[in-house]
Amino acid sequence: MKVLRYILMLLPVPFLFHFYEYNQHLAKKEPVLLFPFFLFLIMIVGYQLRKVRFTLFIVINLTVTIFSLVLGFILLKDDGTWFKPYGRDIAIVFTSLIYMIGLLFVRWMYKTSSSKKRAGDIST
């Protein structure tokens, strides 16, 4: 089970986001599953990262960002018409930043809800 947790934490979600979006664009289809799946991954991975120290959380997210950039460099064409105005790499970094903020929010929600439960148990 721990192996699955580490696989989920190290998934290159920002790359997968743009890979799916760009391939749907090339196929001239609407990426209908993009946003729901992105939110789903934020909730699942945020839950998995709830007990990880903050420094390890940052290291994991930097590793995911670098891995996403490498995969983007290898597998995604830097299409100036699609990744405008900043380019493919900035788009991946921006998505990674949104992903990290989402993970921090979910992590914070789980931590505050668990601390309220513990505080409620003590007072009763």
N, C-alpha and C positions, 0 to 999 in steps of 0.2 A: 504493500500500500504506500510506503514511503517513496518507492521508486516512481509511482504515478504522480505523487505530489511534486517531486523534483522535475519530472518531465513537464508537468503543467506550468511550474514556475519559470522554466527556461524556454517555453514556447516563444518563437519569434512573432508575436501577435502583430506588432506594427508592420512587419513585412507581409504577413499573411493578409492583413487588411488591404494593403495596396496591391498585392498580387491578385487577389480575388477581384478587387475593384477594376484594375486595369484590364484583366482578362475579360471581364464582363463588358467593359467598354469596347474592346476589340471585337467581341462577338455581337456588339450592338444590342445588348440586353441590359435591363435594369438590375442592379445588384440588390435585390430585395432582402436577402438574408444578411447583408453586411452589418447593419446597425444592431439588429437583435442578437446576432452571434457575438458581436463585439461587446455588447453589454453583458451577455451571458458569461463570456470569458472573464470580464472584469469582476463579476460577482464570484465566480468559482475560484479564480486565482487570488483575489483579495481575501477570500475566506481561508485559503491555504496559507497565505502570508500573515495571518493575524497574530501568530505567536513568534514570528521571526523578529530578531533585533533590527532596529532602524538602520544601522550601518550595513547589515547584511541585506536588508531590503534595497538599499541604494545600490549596492554592489550587484545584486541580481538584476536590477532594472538597467544598470549601465551595461551589463553583459548582454542582456536581451537587445538593447538598442544597438550595440556594436554588431552583434550577430545579425540583426535585421538589416543593418546597413551593408554588411558583406553580402548577404543573400540578395539584397536589392541590387547591388552592383553587378552580381553575377547573373541574376535571372530576370531583371526588369530593364527594359530599354529606357534610357533617359529621354522619353518622348517630350519634347518641348511644348507641344500643343496640349498634352494632357496634364503634365506636372507644372503648369505655369502658375504664378510668375516666378517661383523660387527654385523649382527643380525637384527631382526625385529624392535626393538625399535630405533636403530640408523638409519635404513632406513626410518622410519616414521619421525623422527626429521629432517633428511636431506631433505626429500620431503617437509616438512613444511617450511624449510628455503628457498628452491627454490620457493615455493608458495608465501612466504612473499616477497621475492625479486621481483617476478613478479608483485605482488600487488603494491609494492612501485613504480615500473617502470610505470605501468598503471596510478596510482594515480598522479605521477609526470607529465606524458604526458597530462592528462586532466587539471592539474593546470597550466602548462605552456601555453597550447593552449587557455585556458580561459583568462589568463593574457595578452596574445598577442592580443586577440580580444578586450579586454577593452582598451589596449594601442592604438590600431588602431582606436577605436571609438573616443578617446579623440583627436587624432591628425588630424582627418578629419573634 
